[in-house]
Amino acid sequence: MSDTKPDYRLVNEPLMVGLMAMPMLFVWLLFRRGYAPSLRWIVIIYAFMPLVLQLIHSVMLDLLWELG
């Protein structure tokens, strides 16, 4: 048995720019073989965080509107 870790692909510069600019579009490229699972999860969370925050914001505004 070998104790070596698997070699994962590195994110190149154009992919990194795409992930930062349009994460929901470019996150699918990370599902190709070779990328670390932890990298995939981090980018998925980063990609969907604006949607989650917008949903929370909308719910809070609705609650404040009902109370006011």
PDB file of N, CA, C and O in Angstrom, chain B, residues numbered from 101:
ATOM      1  N   MET B 101       0.825  -1.182   0.000  1.00  0.00           N
ATOM      2  CA  MET B 101       0.000   0.000   0.000  1.00  0.00           C
ATOM      3  C   MET B 101       0.866   1.240   0.000  1.00  0.00           C
ATOM      4  O   MET B 101       1.881   1.302   0.694  1.00  0.00           O
ATOM      5  N   SER B 102       0.470   2.207  -0.765  1.00  0.00           N
ATOM      6  CA  SER B 102       1.237   3.437  -0.848  1.00  0.00           C
ATOM      7  C   SER B 102       0.540   4.539  -0.045  1.00  0.00           C
ATOM      8  O   SER B 102      -0.687   4.646  -0.058  1.00  0.00           O
ATOM      9  N   ASP B 103       1.319   5.341   0.642  1.00  0.00           N
ATOM     10  CA  ASP B 103       0.769   6.435   1.438  1.00  0.00           C
ATOM     11  C   ASP B 103       0.824   7.766   0.702  1.00  0.00           C
ATOM     12  O   ASP B 103       0.629   8.815   1.317  1.00  0.00           O
ATOM     13  N   THR B 104       1.083   7.746  -0.584  1.00  0.00           N
ATOM     14  CA  THR B 104       1.173   8.997  -1.323  1.00  0.00           C
ATOM     15  C   THR B 104      -0.223   9.505  -1.657  1.00  0.00           C
ATOM     16  O   THR B 104      -1.144   8.727  -1.908  1.00  0.00           O
ATOM     17  N   LYS B 105      -0.357  10.825  -1.655  1.00  0.00           N
ATOM     18  CA  LYS B 105      -1.627  11.446  -2.005  1.00  0.00           C
ATOM     19  C   LYS B 105      -1.757  11.494  -3.522  1.00  0.00           C
ATOM     20  O   LYS B 105      -0.753  11.559  -4.230  1.00  0.00           O
ATOM     21  N   PRO B 106      -2.984  11.463  -4.021  1.00  0.00           N
ATOM     22  CA  PRO B 106      -3.146  11.552  -5.475  1.00  0.00           C
ATOM     23  C   PRO B 106      -2.758  12.943  -5.973  1.00  0.00           C
ATOM     24  O   PRO B 106      -2.929  13.937  -5.268  1.00  0.00           O
ATOM     25  N   ASP B 107      -2.242  12.998  -7.178  1.00  0.00           N
ATOM     26  CA  ASP B 107      -1.887  14.278  -7.781  1.00  0.00           C
ATOM     27  C   ASP B 107      -3.140  14.893  -8.393  1.00  0.00           C
ATOM     28  O   ASP B 107      -3.789  14.293  -9.249  1.00  0.00           O
ATOM     29  N   TYR B 108      -3.463  16.086  -7.943  1.00  0.00           N
ATOM     30  CA  TYR B 108      -4.623  16.789  -8.470  1.00  0.00           C
ATOM     31  C   TYR B 108      -4.180  17.844  -9.462  1.00  0.00           C
ATOM     32  O   TYR B 108      -3.067  18.365  -9.387  1.00  0.00           O
ATOM     33  N   ARG B 109      -5.073  18.151 -10.395  1.00  0.00           N
ATOM     34  CA  ARG B 109      -4.792  19.192 -11.380  1.00  0.00           C
ATOM     35  C   ARG B 109      -4.822  20.556 -10.702  1.00  0.00           C
ATOM     36  O   ARG B 109      -5.572  20.777  -9.751  1.00  0.00           O
ATOM     37  N   LEU B 110      -4.005  21.453 -11.200  1.00  0.00           N
ATOM     38  CA  LEU B 110      -4.025  22.825 -10.718  1.00  0.00           C
ATOM     39  C   LEU B 110      -4.973  23.640 -11.587  1.00  0.00           C
ATOM     40  O   LEU B 110      -5.174  23.337 -12.764  1.00  0.00           O
ATOM     41  N   VAL B 111      -5.544  24.664 -10.999  1.00  0.00           N
ATOM     42  CA  VAL B 111      -6.434  25.553 -11.741  1.00  0.00           C
ATOM     43  C   VAL B 111      -5.560  26.554 -12.490  1.00  0.00           C
ATOM     44  O   VAL B 111      -4.785  27.290 -11.879  1.00  0.00           O
ATOM     45  N   ASN B 112      -5.688  26.577 -13.817  1.00  0.00           N
ATOM     46  CA  ASN B 112      -4.883  27.515 -14.595  1.00  0.00           C
ATOM     47  C   ASN B 112      -5.502  28.912 -14.539  1.00  0.00           C
ATOM     48  O   ASN B 112      -6.626  29.077 -14.064  1.00  0.00           O
ATOM     49  N   GLU B 113      -4.775  29.909 -15.019  1.00  0.00           N
ATOM     50  CA  GLU B 113      -5.197  31.304 -14.897  1.00  0.00           C
ATOM     51  C   GLU B 113      -6.515  31.612 -15.604  1.00  0.00           C
ATOM     52  O   GLU B 113      -7.373  32.259 -15.004  1.00  0.00           O
ATOM     53  N   PRO B 114      -6.719  31.178 -16.853  1.00  0.00           N
ATOM     54  CA  PRO B 114      -8.014  31.480 -17.487  1.00  0.00           C
ATOM     55  C   PRO B 114      -9.200  30.862 -16.747  1.00  0.00           C
ATOM     56  O   PRO B 114     -10.256  31.486 -16.642  1.00  0.00           O
ATOM     57  N   LEU B 115      -9.037  29.655 -16.242  1.00  0.00           N
ATOM     58  CA  LEU B 115     -10.119  29.027 -15.483  1.00  0.00           C
ATOM     59  C   LEU B 115     -10.360  29.779 -14.185  1.00  0.00           C
ATOM     60  O   LEU B 115     -11.510  29.950 -13.781  1.00  0.00           O
ATOM     61  N   MET B 116      -9.306  30.232 -13.524  1.00  0.00           N
ATOM     62  CA  MET B 116      -9.457  30.989 -12.281  1.00  0.00           C
ATOM     63  C   MET B 116     -10.212  32.295 -12.527  1.00  0.00           C
ATOM     64  O   MET B 116     -11.080  32.672 -11.740  1.00  0.00           O
ATOM     65  N   VAL B 117      -9.882  32.980 -13.616  1.00  0.00           N
ATOM     66  CA  VAL B 117     -10.587  34.229 -13.951  1.00  0.00           C
ATOM     67  C   VAL B 117     -12.064  33.926 -14.221  1.00  0.00           C
ATOM     68  O   VAL B 117     -12.942  34.667 -13.779  1.00  0.00           O
ATOM     69  N   GLY B 118     -12.330  32.856 -14.936  1.00  0.00           N
ATOM     70  CA  GLY B 118     -13.713  32.464 -15.200  1.00  0.00           C
ATOM     71  C   GLY B 118     -14.456  32.103 -13.937  1.00  0.00           C
ATOM     72  O   GLY B 118     -15.626  32.453 -13.788  1.00  0.00           O
ATOM     73  N   LEU B 119     -13.802  31.409 -13.023  1.00  0.00           N
ATOM     74  CA  LEU B 119     -14.433  31.046 -11.751  1.00  0.00           C
ATOM     75  C   LEU B 119     -14.735  32.274 -10.904  1.00  0.00           C
ATOM     76  O   LEU B 119     -15.749  32.310 -10.207  1.00  0.00           O
ATOM     77  N   MET B 120     -13.881  33.265 -10.957  1.00  0.00           N
ATOM     78  CA  MET B 120     -14.114  34.478 -10.181  1.00  0.00           C
ATOM     79  C   MET B 120     -15.203  35.352 -10.819  1.00  0.00           C
ATOM     80  O   MET B 120     -16.002  35.964 -10.110  1.00  0.00           O
ATOM     81  N   ALA B 121     -15.232  35.408 -12.142  1.00  0.00           N
ATOM     82  CA  ALA B 121     -16.179  36.284 -12.840  1.00  0.00           C
ATOM     83  C   ALA B 121     -17.563  35.652 -12.973  1.00  0.00           C
ATOM     84  O   ALA B 121     -18.566  36.313 -12.709  1.00  0.00           O
ATOM     85  N   MET B 122     -17.632  34.404 -13.372  1.00  0.00           N
ATOM     86  CA  MET B 122     -18.910  33.720 -13.587  1.00  0.00           C
ATOM     87  C   MET B 122     -18.848  32.310 -12.987  1.00  0.00           C
ATOM     88  O   MET B 122     -18.780  31.320 -13.716  1.00  0.00           O
ATOM     89  N   PRO B 123     -18.874  32.231 -11.662  1.00  0.00           N
ATOM     90  CA  PRO B 123     -18.657  30.931 -11.025  1.00  0.00           C
ATOM     91  C   PRO B 123     -19.712  29.883 -11.366  1.00  0.00           C
ATOM     92  O   PRO B 123     -19.382  28.703 -11.478  1.00  0.00           O
ATOM     93  N   MET B 124     -20.968  30.283 -11.533  1.00  0.00           N
ATOM     94  CA  MET B 124     -22.009  29.286 -11.806  1.00  0.00           C
ATOM     95  C   MET B 124     -21.835  28.645 -13.175  1.00  0.00           C
ATOM     96  O   MET B 124     -22.300  27.528 -13.401  1.00  0.00           O
ATOM     97  N   LEU B 125     -21.178  29.334 -14.078  1.00  0.00           N
ATOM     98  CA  LEU B 125     -20.923  28.785 -15.408  1.00  0.00           C
ATOM     99  C   LEU B 125     -19.668  27.917 -15.415  1.00  0.00           C
ATOM    100  O   LEU B 125     -19.668  26.825 -15.983  1.00  0.00           O
ATOM    101  N   PHE B 126     -18.616  28.394 -14.793  1.00  0.00           N
ATOM    102  CA  PHE B 126     -17.325  27.715 -14.872  1.00  0.00           C
ATOM    103  C   PHE B 126     -17.140  26.609 -13.840  1.00  0.00           C
ATOM    104  O   PHE B 126     -16.205  25.816 -13.959  1.00  0.00           O
ATOM    105  N   VAL B 127     -18.014  26.533 -12.824  1.00  0.00           N
ATOM    106  CA  VAL B 127     -17.868  25.497 -11.806  1.00  0.00           C
ATOM    107  C   VAL B 127     -17.987  24.111 -12.425  1.00  0.00           C
ATOM    108  O   VAL B 127     -17.401  23.157 -11.914  1.00  0.00           O
ATOM    109  N   TRP B 128     -18.731  23.986 -13.508  1.00  0.00           N
ATOM    110  CA  TRP B 128     -18.925  22.671 -14.131  1.00  0.00           C
ATOM    111  C   TRP B 128     -17.637  22.131 -14.730  1.00  0.00           C
ATOM    112  O   TRP B 128     -17.491  20.920 -14.893  1.00  0.00           O
ATOM    113  N   LEU B 129     -16.708  23.008 -15.059  1.00  0.00           N
ATOM    114  CA  LEU B 129     -15.434  22.538 -15.593  1.00  0.00           C
ATOM    115  C   LEU B 129     -14.601  21.811 -14.531  1.00  0.00           C
ATOM    116  O   LEU B 129     -13.721  21.018 -14.865  1.00  0.00           O
ATOM    117  N   LEU B 130     -14.878  22.081 -13.273  1.00  0.00           N
ATOM    118  CA  LEU B 130     -14.128  21.423 -12.202  1.00  0.00           C
ATOM    119  C   LEU B 130     -14.573  19.991 -11.972  1.00  0.00           C
ATOM    120  O   LEU B 130     -13.926  19.261 -11.221  1.00  0.00           O
ATOM    121  N   PHE B 131     -15.671  19.571 -12.605  1.00  0.00           N
ATOM    122  CA  PHE B 131     -16.127  18.196 -12.434  1.00  0.00           C
ATOM    123  C   PHE B 131     -15.420  17.234 -13.383  1.00  0.00           C
ATOM    124  O   PHE B 131     -15.715  16.039 -13.400  1.00  0.00           O
ATOM    125  N   ARG B 132     -14.494  17.757 -14.164  1.00  0.00           N
ATOM    126  CA  ARG B 132     -13.656  16.856 -14.957  1.00  0.00           C
ATOM    127  C   ARG B 132     -12.701  16.125 -14.021  1.00  0.00           C
ATOM    128  O   ARG B 132     -12.467  16.557 -12.892  1.00  0.00           O
ATOM    129  N   ARG B 133     -12.167  15.041 -14.490  1.00  0.00           N
ATOM    130  CA  ARG B 133     -11.237  14.256 -13.660  1.00  0.00           C
ATOM    131  C   ARG B 133     -10.001  15.061 -13.303  1.00  0.00           C
ATOM    132  O   ARG B 133      -9.487  15.851 -14.094  1.00  0.00           O
ATOM    133  N   GLY B 134      -9.548  14.830 -12.085  1.00  0.00           N
ATOM    134  CA  GLY B 134      -8.263  15.375 -11.680  1.00  0.00           C
ATOM    135  C   GLY B 134      -8.322  16.523 -10.694  1.00  0.00           C
ATOM    136  O   GLY B 134      -7.315  16.820 -10.052  1.00  0.00           O
ATOM    137  N   TYR B 135      -9.479  17.189 -10.547  1.00  0.00           N
ATOM    138  CA  TYR B 135      -9.560  18.293  -9.600  1.00  0.00           C
ATOM    139  C   TYR B 135      -9.942  17.763  -8.221  1.00  0.00           C
ATOM    140  O   TYR B 135     -10.708  16.806  -8.107  1.00  0.00           O
ATOM    141  N   ALA B 136      -9.411  18.380  -7.192  1.00  0.00           N
ATOM    142  CA  ALA B 136      -9.641  17.934  -5.823  1.00  0.00           C
ATOM    143  C   ALA B 136     -11.100  18.144  -5.424  1.00  0.00           C
ATOM    144  O   ALA B 136     -11.694  19.169  -5.761  1.00  0.00           O
ATOM    145  N   PRO B 137     -11.675  17.191  -4.714  1.00  0.00           N
ATOM    146  CA  PRO B 137     -13.060  17.354  -4.250  1.00  0.00           C
ATOM    147  C   PRO B 137     -13.245  18.580  -3.352  1.00  0.00           C
ATOM    148  O   PRO B 137     -14.290  19.230  -3.398  1.00  0.00           O
ATOM    149  N   SER B 138     -12.255  18.890  -2.553  1.00  0.00           N
ATOM    150  CA  SER B 138     -12.365  20.071  -1.685  1.00  0.00           C
ATOM    151  C   SER B 138     -12.446  21.348  -2.519  1.00  0.00           C
ATOM    152  O   SER B 138     -13.179  22.270  -2.163  1.00  0.00           O
ATOM    153  N   LEU B 139     -11.708  21.413  -3.614  1.00  0.00           N
ATOM    154  CA  LEU B 139     -11.776  22.566  -4.510  1.00  0.00           C
ATOM    155  C   LEU B 139     -13.168  22.692  -5.105  1.00  0.00           C
ATOM    156  O   LEU B 139     -13.704  23.795  -5.212  1.00  0.00           O
ATOM    157  N   ARG B 140     -13.749  21.577  -5.487  1.00  0.00           N
ATOM    158  CA  ARG B 140     -15.101  21.590  -6.052  1.00  0.00           C
ATOM    159  C   ARG B 140     -16.097  22.158  -5.056  1.00  0.00           C
ATOM    160  O   ARG B 140     -16.916  23.005  -5.414  1.00  0.00           O
ATOM    161  N   TRP B 141     -16.038  21.700  -3.803  1.00  0.00           N
ATOM    162  CA  TRP B 141     -16.979  22.174  -2.793  1.00  0.00           C
ATOM    163  C   TRP B 141     -16.802  23.655  -2.500  1.00  0.00           C
ATOM    164  O   TRP B 141     -17.788  24.376  -2.350  1.00  0.00           O
ATOM    165  N   ILE B 142     -15.581  24.113  -2.418  1.00  0.00           N
ATOM    166  CA  ILE B 142     -15.321  25.527  -2.155  1.00  0.00           C
ATOM    167  C   ILE B 142     -15.904  26.395  -3.265  1.00  0.00           C
ATOM    168  O   ILE B 142     -16.531  27.418  -2.991  1.00  0.00           O
ATOM    169  N   VAL B 143     -15.702  25.995  -4.502  1.00  0.00           N
ATOM    170  CA  VAL B 143     -16.206  26.791  -5.626  1.00  0.00           C
ATOM    171  C   VAL B 143     -17.729  26.707  -5.716  1.00  0.00           C
ATOM    172  O   VAL B 143     -18.373  27.697  -6.064  1.00  0.00           O
ATOM    173  N   ILE B 144     -18.316  25.559  -5.413  1.00  0.00           N
ATOM    174  CA  ILE B 144     -19.776  25.453  -5.416  1.00  0.00           C
ATOM    175  C   ILE B 144     -20.370  26.386  -4.365  1.00  0.00           C
ATOM    176  O   ILE B 144     -21.348  27.081  -4.640  1.00  0.00           O
ATOM    177  N   ILE B 145     -19.798  26.407  -3.177  1.00  0.00           N
ATOM    178  CA  ILE B 145     -20.282  27.307  -2.129  1.00  0.00           C
ATOM    179  C   ILE B 145     -20.124  28.756  -2.568  1.00  0.00           C
ATOM    180  O   ILE B 145     -21.032  29.565  -2.378  1.00  0.00           O
ATOM    181  N   TYR B 146     -18.982  29.086  -3.152  1.00  0.00           N
ATOM    182  CA  TYR B 146     -18.742  30.444  -3.647  1.00  0.00           C
ATOM    183  C   TYR B 146     -19.735  30.818  -4.745  1.00  0.00           C
ATOM    184  O   TYR B 146     -20.189  31.960  -4.805  1.00  0.00           O
ATOM    185  N   ALA B 147     -20.070  29.879  -5.601  1.00  0.00           N
ATOM    186  CA  ALA B 147     -20.955  30.153  -6.725  1.00  0.00           C
ATOM    187  C   ALA B 147     -22.387  30.413  -6.261  1.00  0.00           C
ATOM    188  O   ALA B 147     -23.065  31.282  -6.808  1.00  0.00           O
ATOM    189  N   PHE B 148     -22.849  29.675  -5.265  1.00  0.00           N
ATOM    190  CA  PHE B 148     -24.245  29.799  -4.847  1.00  0.00           C
ATOM    191  C   PHE B 148     -24.455  30.738  -3.664  1.00  0.00           C
ATOM    192  O   PHE B 148     -25.597  30.969  -3.266  1.00  0.00           O
ATOM    193  N   MET B 149     -23.396  31.279  -3.100  1.00  0.00           N
ATOM    194  CA  MET B 149     -23.531  32.184  -1.967  1.00  0.00           C
ATOM    195  C   MET B 149     -24.344  33.441  -2.313  1.00  0.00           C
ATOM    196  O   MET B 149     -25.179  33.836  -1.499  1.00  0.00           O
ATOM    197  N   PRO B 150     -24.153  34.085  -3.455  1.00  0.00           N
ATOM    198  CA  PRO B 150     -24.993  35.260  -3.762  1.00  0.00           C
ATOM    199  C   PRO B 150     -26.483  34.928  -3.817  1.00  0.00           C
ATOM    200  O   PRO B 150     -27.308  35.737  -3.391  1.00  0.00           O
ATOM    201  N   LEU B 151     -26.838  33.764  -4.328  1.00  0.00           N
ATOM    202  CA  LEU B 151     -28.246  33.384  -4.371  1.00  0.00           C
ATOM    203  C   LEU B 151     -28.806  33.176  -2.968  1.00  0.00           C
ATOM    204  O   LEU B 151     -29.926  33.598  -2.677  1.00  0.00           O
ATOM    205  N   VAL B 152     -28.040  32.534  -2.109  1.00  0.00           N
ATOM    206  CA  VAL B 152     -28.477  32.295  -0.737  1.00  0.00           C
ATOM    207  C   VAL B 152     -28.625  33.617   0.007  1.00  0.00           C
ATOM    208  O   VAL B 152     -29.607  33.827   0.718  1.00  0.00           O
ATOM    209  N   LEU B 153     -27.657  34.500  -0.156  1.00  0.00           N
ATOM    210  CA  LEU B 153     -27.730  35.800   0.512  1.00  0.00           C
ATOM    211  C   LEU B 153     -28.905  36.625   0.002  1.00  0.00           C
ATOM    212  O   LEU B 153     -29.561  37.307   0.789  1.00  0.00           O
ATOM    213  N   GLN B 154     -29.181  36.575  -1.291  1.00  0.00           N
ATOM    214  CA  GLN B 154     -30.318  37.293  -1.846  1.00  0.00           C
ATOM    215  C   GLN B 154     -31.633  36.740  -1.305  1.00  0.00           C
ATOM    216  O   GLN B 154     -32.551  37.505  -1.010  1.00  0.00           O
ATOM    217  N   LEU B 155     -31.729  35.439  -1.176  1.00  0.00           N
ATOM    218  CA  LEU B 155     -32.925  34.817  -0.620  1.00  0.00           C
ATOM    219  C   LEU B 155     -33.137  35.238   0.833  1.00  0.00           C
ATOM    220  O   LEU B 155     -34.255  35.573   1.224  1.00  0.00           O
ATOM    221  N   ILE B 156     -32.084  35.224   1.624  1.00  0.00           N
ATOM    222  CA  ILE B 156     -32.170  35.663   3.018  1.00  0.00           C
ATOM    223  C   ILE B 156     -32.590  37.124   3.085  1.00  0.00           C
ATOM    224  O   ILE B 156     -33.438  37.491   3.899  1.00  0.00           O
ATOM    225  N   HIS B 157     -32.008  37.948   2.243  1.00  0.00           N
ATOM    226  CA  HIS B 157     -32.338  39.373   2.200  1.00  0.00           C
ATOM    227  C   HIS B 157     -33.811  39.575   1.858  1.00  0.00           C
ATOM    228  O   HIS B 157     -34.484  40.389   2.490  1.00  0.00           O
ATOM    229  N   SER B 158     -34.316  38.851   0.874  1.00  0.00           N
ATOM    230  CA  SER B 158     -35.715  38.976   0.475  1.00  0.00           C
ATOM    231  C   SER B 158     -36.662  38.548   1.598  1.00  0.00           C
ATOM    232  O   SER B 158     -37.676  39.201   1.841  1.00  0.00           O
ATOM    233  N   VAL B 159     -36.335  37.472   2.267  1.00  0.00           N
ATOM    234  CA  VAL B 159     -37.166  37.000   3.375  1.00  0.00           C
ATOM    235  C   VAL B 159     -37.171  38.012   4.510  1.00  0.00           C
ATOM    236  O   VAL B 159     -38.214  38.288   5.103  1.00  0.00           O
ATOM    237  N   MET B 160     -36.002  38.561   4.808  1.00  0.00           N
ATOM    238  CA  MET B 160     -35.933  39.557   5.875  1.00  0.00           C
ATOM    239  C   MET B 160     -36.735  40.803   5.521  1.00  0.00           C
ATOM    240  O   MET B 160     -37.418  41.360   6.380  1.00  0.00           O
ATOM    241  N   LEU B 161     -36.663  41.249   4.272  1.00  0.00           N
ATOM    242  CA  LEU B 161     -37.453  42.408   3.857  1.00  0.00           C
ATOM    243  C   LEU B 161     -38.945  42.126   3.955  1.00  0.00           C
ATOM    244  O   LEU B 161     -39.711  42.992   4.377  1.00  0.00           O
ATOM    245  N   ASP B 162     -39.366  40.926   3.571  1.00  0.00           N
ATOM    246  CA  ASP B 162     -40.774  40.553   3.679  1.00  0.00           C
ATOM    247  C   ASP B 162     -41.226  40.539   5.131  1.00  0.00           C
ATOM    248  O   ASP B 162     -42.322  41.008   5.442  1.00  0.00           O
ATOM    249  N   LEU B 163     -40.404  40.011   6.019  1.00  0.00           N
ATOM    250  CA  LEU B 163     -40.756  39.994   7.436  1.00  0.00           C
ATOM    251  C   LEU B 163     -40.840  41.407   8.006  1.00  0.00           C
ATOM    252  O   LEU B 163     -41.753  41.714   8.772  1.00  0.00           O
ATOM    253  N   LEU B 164     -39.908  42.253   7.642  1.00  0.00           N
ATOM    254  CA  LEU B 164     -39.946  43.630   8.120  1.00  0.00           C
ATOM    255  C   LEU B 164     -41.154  44.385   7.554  1.00  0.00           C
ATOM    256  O   LEU B 164     -41.744  45.219   8.241  1.00  0.00           O
ATOM    257  N   TRP B 165     -41.516  44.093   6.307  1.00  0.00           N
ATOM    258  CA  TRP B 165     -42.663  44.733   5.688  1.00  0.00           C
ATOM    259  C   TRP B 165     -43.952  44.329   6.415  1.00  0.00           C
ATOM    260  O   TRP B 165     -44.834  45.160   6.637  1.00  0.00           O
ATOM    261  N   GLU B 166     -44.051  43.051   6.782  1.00  0.00           N
ATOM    262  CA  GLU B 166     -45.233  42.560   7.501  1.00  0.00           C
ATOM    263  C   GLU B 166     -45.328  43.149   8.902  1.00  0.00           C
ATOM    264  O   GLU B 166     -46.428  43.415   9.386  1.00  0.00           O
ATOM    265  N   LEU B 167     -44.202  43.352   9.551  1.00  0.00           N
ATOM    266  CA  LEU B 167     -44.198  43.902  10.904  1.00  0.00           C
ATOM    267  C   LEU B 167     -44.449  45.410  10.918  1.00  0.00           C
ATOM    268  O   LEU B 167     -44.961  45.950  11.899  1.00  0.00           O
ATOM    269  N   GLY B 168     -44.085  46.085   9.826  1.00  0.00           N
ATOM    270  CA  GLY B 168     -44.176  47.554   9.773  1.00  0.00           C
ATOM    271  C   GLY B 168     -45.471  48.065   9.349  1.00  0.00           C
ATOM    272  O   GLY B 168     -45.659  49.278   9.269  1.00  0.00           O
TER     273      GLY B 168
END
